[in-house]
Amino acid sequence: MQMGLDFTLVEELVAGVDEVGRGPLCGPVVTAAVILDPARPILGLNDSKKLSEARREKLFDEICEKALAWCIARAEVEEIDRLNILHATMLAMQRAVEGLSVTPRLALIDGNRCPKLAVPSAPVVKGDSQVPAIAAASILAKVSRDREMQALEALYPGYGIGGHKGYPTPVHLEALKRLGATPIHRRSFAPVRAVLEE
């Protein structure tokens, strides 16, 4: 039984913001911002990493339907290589909050730092397992990025991207050495750089 967060903790017009994809060697970093509706509870919200894939998929649709506002944003591989992963993540978070159709009175950011925003913000360490809106954002970001990585598997076969989602698993590192880097690989990441320099 997967227990969810307490929905009574949902505050009015507070956006939760989270990211997925800082660690992978390829693909974008994807962020989401969500303002939940206190009047429309979503049961079983939790940190996306603690939920099964099927549960995340189901919650994805429910969040999109019931949230007051939501936005999925990203920073591309080229931006990650140009800015570095931290700054690219902050940029993607900024885009997610700016893309909301409703202006939040506060943005709660998963982690220990906040992007520059036009609204007040506060970081929440391990926020995705404490704040329902951040948990919802983590689900939107993860499902969205996972779907994209599965689609990229067809474009770049042989790397196993659909399975490891771009993370540096032994399968991925071996394929990278054998097949070389693709246009979606992050050139600023050490294992990719090493292959390119060989």
Helices and strands as residue ranges (DSSP letters): G 7-9, E 14-20, E 29-35, G 48-50, H 53-66, E 69-75, H 77-83, H 85-98, E 106-110, E 121-124, G 127-129, H 132-155, H 161-164, H 170-179, H 190-197
